[in-house]
Amino acid sequence: MKRFLLFAAALLLIGAASACDKNGGKDNPTPSPVDDGRVHPGTTTLLELFQEKIDEYGKQEVPASRIYICAHRANTWSSADKKIPENSVAAIEEAIAQGADMVELDPRSTSDGAIVLMHDATVNATTNGTGSVANMTLAQIKALRMKYRGQSSTYKKDGQEIQVPTLLEALLACKDKIYVNLDVKDCKINALMKVIQEADMADQVMIYGYSANEKQEIIEWAYNNMSTWIAVHPYIGSPNDCRSYLTMAYCNCALLFQYAGDTYYKGTTEKFGYKVHALGGLSYSNSLTWDSEIRSWYSNYYVNDIEAPCKVLDQFIASGSDFVQTDCFELAELYLKGKGLR
């Protein structure tokens, strides 16, 4: 590890790592197919995107100039309406079609070492089967069919039932189309990294989870086996917690930091994102607990024609944060567009 870090440091010093129609005539929340101003993974690596934003802020306490949106478990407002199962290729395709910047996916290992997408420890909630993923083989899981979201009947796309995807299948559906946040549930590092290597997706994904030392191992694995850097995504409780990651030991691969929703929603740390910008990082948080507020805002504004703020997104904006994770991408985008942040 020491030799790797010295070599990485040398490279860094020479710049190798710089890396639904509604009434009132109002806009449809579905984005236009014309150029939407997004940065696309086919042309810009994830670390390049992060570094460009950091360079823009110049280590100053400044607000985000644009807020990126991640579709939680690949869920969107449209996929909820269609009852598309979470963590499915169909959900990923819908998120891409709607224009999300990123999808959050949940890799989990089977008993025979394969990696599939499944948030829960069991297959019960999203398939027509029961049992623990860790106690089932890939063949057993592939024999199951995914269910319509929140229902017992099996989901059909173009008349065909669908299977739980492997991580490789999911990554290939994302490749060059949308960035990926892997919220790793239960996978050995080598197995996870080999799938990312097979998909040739190291420059388009970030990895959430694992200990600080394991994050270093992930960075080293990617560099030694794929000759590239990979983004790791730490969780922090205060802006100062990101200092230890913004060091040569992490090779400029830990740049975007997730923090508790309460931090911005309840204001426990004022201008959290601003403070992270001043330290040379970016921040990311969830609106999941308060997605009901986004839906209520949409209902009030687009159905009842009531002008009202969306508290959760306003708090997010006030914090200066750069990414929001939500189950209703299109509604969040609509609100943020109105604030000039999309």
VENUR-V520848 format. One record per residue. N is the residue number from 1. RES is the residue in one letter. PHI is phi in whole degrees, 0 to 359 (none if undefined). D_LAST is the distance of its C-alpha to the last C-alpha in Angstrom with 1 decimal. Layout:
{{N & RES & PHI & D_LAST} {N & RES & PHI & D_LAST}}
This chain:
{{1 & M & none & 40.4} {2 & K & 298 & 41.7} {3 & R & 297 & 42.3} {4 & F & 300 & 38.9} {5 & L & 294 & 37.2} {6 & L & 296 & 39.4} {7 & F & 294 & 38.5} {8 & A & 298 & 34.8} {9 & A & 299 & 35.1} {10 & A & 297 & 36.9} {11 & L & 295 & 34.2} {12 & L & 299 & 31.4} {13 & L & 293 & 33.5} {14 & I & 259 & 33.5} {15 & G & 92 & 29.8} {16 & A & 290 & 29.9} {17 & A & 248 & 27.2} {18 & S & 295 & 24.6} {19 & A & 270 & 22.7} {20 & C & none & 19.4} {21 & D & 301 & 20.2} {22 & K & 238 & 20.9} {23 & N & 280 & 23.0} {24 & G & 79 & 22.5} {25 & G & 70 & 20.8} {26 & K & 276 & 17.3} {27 & D & 297 & 14.6} {28 & N & 287 & 15.2} {29 & P & 292 & 12.8} {30 & T & 287 & 13.5} {31 & P & 294 & 11.0} {32 & S & 288 & 12.8} {33 & P & 287 & 14.8} {34 & V & 288 & 14.1} {35 & D & 308 & 12.1} {36 & D & 259 & 8.5} {37 & G & 81 & 7.8} {38 & R & 285 & 8.3} {39 & V & 272 & 11.3} {40 & H & 250 & 14.2} {41 & P & 293 & 17.1} {42 & G & 290 & 19.6} {43 & T & 239 & 19.1} {44 & T & 227 & 17.7} {45 & T & 291 & 19.4} {46 & L & 296 & 17.8} {47 & L & 294 & 19.8} {48 & E & 295 & 18.8} {49 & L & 301 & 15.1} {50 & F & 299 & 16.2} {51 & Q & 294 & 18.6} {52 & E & 298 & 16.3} {53 & K & 292 & 14.1} {54 & I & 297 & 17.5} {55 & D & 297 & 19.0} {56 & E & 297 & 16.3} {57 & Y & 285 & 17.1} {58 & G & 61 & 20.8} {59 & K & 53 & 22.1} {60 & Q & 241 & 21.3} {61 & E & 281 & 20.4} {62 & V & 232 & 17.0} {63 & P & 285 & 13.8} {64 & A & 296 & 10.7} {65 & S & 272 & 8.7} {66 & R & 208 & 5.7} {67 & I & 254 & 6.4} {68 & Y & 272 & 7.5} {69 & I & 236 & 9.3} {70 & C & 252 & 13.0} {71 & A & 276 & 15.2} {72 & H & 296 & 18.3} {73 & R & 54 & 21.4} {74 & A & 69 & 19.3} {75 & N & 281 & 19.2} {76 & T & 223 & 16.8} {77 & W & 300 & 17.4} {78 & S & 293 & 18.9} {79 & S & 293 & 21.1} {80 & A & 294 & 22.4} {81 & D & 297 & 23.4} {82 & K & 272 & 25.2} {83 & K & 59 & 26.6} {84 & I & 288 & 25.7} {85 & P & 294 & 27.1} {86 & E & 295 & 24.9} {87 & N & 55 & 25.2} {88 & S & 243 & 26.4} {89 & V & 298 & 25.6} {90 & A & 299 & 25.0} {91 & A & 292 & 22.2} {92 & I & 300 & 20.7} {93 & E & 298 & 21.0} {94 & E & 292 & 19.3} {95 & A & 298 & 16.3} {96 & I & 296 & 16.1} {97 & A & 298 & 16.6} {98 & Q & 279 & 13.8} {99 & G & 99 & 11.3} {100 & A & 297 & 11.1} {101 & D & 280 & 10.7} {102 & M & 206 & 14.0} {103 & V & 242 & 17.0} {104 & E & 261 & 19.4} {105 & L & 233 & 23.0} {106 & D & 241 & 26.4} {107 & P & 284 & 29.2} {108 & R & 211 & 32.7} {109 & S & 275 & 36.1} {110 & T & 272 & 38.9} {111 & S & 294 & 42.6} {112 & D & 258 & 43.1} {113 & G & 87 & 40.3} {114 & A & 283 & 37.7} {115 & I & 238 & 34.1} {116 & V & 239 & 32.4} {117 & L & 265 & 29.3} {118 & M & 196 & 30.3} {119 & H & 290 & 28.9} {120 & D & 281 & 32.2} {121 & A & 290 & 35.5} {122 & T & 246 & 37.0} {123 & V & 270 & 36.2} {124 & N & 302 & 37.2} {125 & A & 287 & 33.9} {126 & T & 246 & 32.3} {127 & T & 232 & 35.4} {128 & N & 272 & 38.8} {129 & G & 242 & 40.6} {130 & T & 223 & 41.3} {131 & G & 127 & 41.8} {132 & S & 276 & 40.3} {133 & V & 302 & 38.3} {134 & A & 295 & 40.2} {135 & N & 256 & 43.5} {136 & M & 243 & 42.5} {137 & T & 279 & 42.7} {138 & L & 300 & 40.0} {139 & A & 299 & 42.4} {140 & Q & 295 & 42.8} {141 & I & 288 & 39.0} {142 & K & 292 & 38.6} {143 & A & 285 & 41.4} {144 & L & 275 & 39.2} {145 & R & 233 & 36.7} {146 & M & 282 & 33.4} {147 & K & 258 & 33.3} {148 & Y & 306 & 31.1} {149 & R & 302 & 28.9} {150 & G & 76 & 31.1} {151 & Q & 235 & 34.0} {152 & S & 262 & 37.2} {153 & S & 279 & 37.2} {154 & T & 283 & 35.9} {155 & Y & 289 & 32.7} {156 & K & 232 & 33.1} {157 & K & 246 & 30.8} {158 & D & 53 & 32.4} {159 & G & 82 & 35.6} {160 & Q & 247 & 35.7} {161 & E & 291 & 35.5} {162 & I & 239 & 33.3} {163 & Q & 257 & 34.2} {164 & V & 296 & 32.6} {165 & P & 279 & 30.9} {166 & T & 285 & 32.0} {167 & L & 300 & 29.5} {168 & L & 299 & 30.3} {169 & E & 300 & 29.6} {170 & A & 294 & 26.2} {171 & L & 297 & 25.3} {172 & L & 294 & 26.5} {173 & A & 290 & 24.3} {174 & C & 270 & 21.2} {175 & K & 307 & 22.5} {176 & D & 64 & 20.4} {177 & K & 240 & 17.9} {178 & I & 201 & 16.1} {179 & Y & 286 & 16.5} {180 & V & 229 & 19.0} {181 & N & 251 & 19.8} {182 & L & 269 & 23.5} {183 & D & 270 & 24.7} {184 & V & 292 & 28.3} {185 & K & 267 & 30.8} {186 & D & 199 & 34.1} {187 & C & 216 & 34.5} {188 & K & 286 & 36.6} {189 & I & 303 & 34.8} {190 & N & 301 & 36.9} {191 & A & 294 & 36.3} {192 & L & 299 & 32.5} {193 & M & 293 & 32.3} {194 & K & 293 & 34.6} {195 & V & 292 & 32.3} {196 & I & 299 & 29.3} {197 & Q & 297 & 31.8} {198 & E & 298 & 32.9} {199 & A & 281 & 29.5} {200 & D & 55 & 28.8} {201 & M & 238 & 25.5} {202 & A & 300 & 25.9} {203 & D & 272 & 23.2} {204 & Q & 240 & 20.5} {205 & V & 238 & 21.4} {206 & M & 231 & 21.7} {207 & I & 242 & 24.5} {208 & Y & 256 & 24.6} {209 & G & 107 & 28.1} {210 & Y & 72 & 31.4} {211 & S & 281 & 33.1} {212 & A & 301 & 32.5} {213 & N & 295 & 35.4} {214 & E & 292 & 34.2} {215 & K & 298 & 30.8} {216 & Q & 298 & 32.9} {217 & E & 297 & 34.9} {218 & I & 297 & 31.8} {219 & I & 300 & 30.8} {220 & E & 295 & 34.4} {221 & W & 301 & 34.8} {222 & A & 297 & 31.8} {223 & Y & 293 & 33.1} {224 & N & 289 & 36.7} {225 & N & 257 & 36.2} {226 & M & 234 & 33.2} {227 & S & 55 & 33.2} {228 & T & 212 & 29.6} {229 & W & 269 & 27.6} {230 & I & 226 & 25.7} {231 & A & 281 & 23.1} {232 & V & 249 & 24.5} {233 & H & 234 & 22.6} {234 & P & 283 & 24.8} {235 & Y & 259 & 24.8} {236 & I & 230 & 25.6} {237 & G & 258 & 26.9} {238 & S & 212 & 26.4} {239 & P & 306 & 24.7} {240 & N & 296 & 28.1} {241 & D & 296 & 28.3} {242 & C & 278 & 26.0} {243 & R & 302 & 28.6} {244 & S & 293 & 30.9} {245 & Y & 274 & 28.3} {246 & L & 273 & 27.1} {247 & T & 228 & 30.5} {248 & M & 299 & 32.2} {249 & A & 299 & 33.4} {250 & Y & 255 & 30.0} {251 & C & 54 & 29.6} {252 & N & 59 & 26.0} {253 & C & 255 & 25.0} {254 & A & 251 & 24.1} {255 & L & 236 & 20.9} {256 & L & 244 & 18.6} {257 & F & 242 & 20.4} {258 & Q & 271 & 20.2} {259 & Y & 218 & 21.6} {260 & A & 296 & 22.9} {261 & G & 302 & 20.9} {262 & D & 302 & 23.6} {263 & T & 302 & 22.8} {264 & Y & 266 & 19.7} {265 & Y & 291 & 20.7} {266 & K & 262 & 24.2} {267 & G & 69 & 23.5} {268 & T & 292 & 26.2} {269 & T & 230 & 24.7} {270 & E & 298 & 23.0} {271 & K & 53 & 19.9} {272 & F & 305 & 20.4} {273 & G & 297 & 17.3} {274 & Y & 304 & 18.4} {275 & K & 293 & 21.8} {276 & V & 293 & 20.7} {277 & H & 302 & 18.9} {278 & A & 295 & 22.3} {279 & L & 267 & 24.1} {280 & G & 98 & 22.1} {281 & G & 230 & 20.0} {282 & L & 235 & 16.7} {283 & S & 232 & 16.5} {284 & Y & 215 & 15.7} {285 & S & 212 & 16.8} {286 & N & 260 & 17.5} {287 & S & 256 & 16.9} {288 & L & 304 & 19.6} {289 & T & 298 & 22.4} {290 & W & 242 & 20.4} {291 & D & 301 & 18.5} {292 & S & 300 & 21.1} {293 & E & 290 & 19.4} {294 & I & 293 & 16.2} {295 & R & 294 & 18.6} {296 & S & 295 & 20.6} {297 & W & 301 & 17.8} {298 & Y & 298 & 17.1} {299 & S & 299 & 20.8} {300 & N & 296 & 21.4} {301 & Y & 284 & 18.8} {302 & Y & 264 & 19.1} {303 & V & 257 & 22.7} {304 & N & 264 & 24.5} {305 & D & 59 & 22.4} {306 & I & 259 & 22.4} {307 & E & 282 & 19.9} {308 & A & 207 & 19.3} {309 & P & 283 & 17.0} {310 & C & 253 & 15.9} {311 & K & 302 & 17.8} {312 & V & 296 & 16.7} {313 & L & 286 & 12.9} {314 & D & 296 & 14.1} {315 & Q & 294 & 16.4} {316 & F & 297 & 13.9} {317 & I & 299 & 11.9} {318 & A & 297 & 15.5} {319 & S & 285 & 16.5} {320 & G & 82 & 14.1} {321 & S & 279 & 13.3} {322 & D & 255 & 11.1} {323 & F & 232 & 11.3} {324 & V & 234 & 12.0} {325 & Q & 251 & 14.6} {326 & T & 210 & 15.2} {327 & D & 268 & 17.4} {328 & C & 230 & 15.2} {329 & F & 310 & 11.9} {330 & E & 299 & 11.4} {331 & L & 288 & 12.1} {332 & A & 298 & 9.9} {333 & E & 297 & 6.8} {334 & L & 302 & 8.5} {335 & Y & 293 & 9.0} {336 & L & 292 & 5.9} {337 & K & 299 & 4.7} {338 & G & 296 & 8.2} {339 & K & 262 & 7.9} {340 & G & 74 & 5.8} {341 & L & 247 & 3.8} {342 & R & 224 & 0.0}}
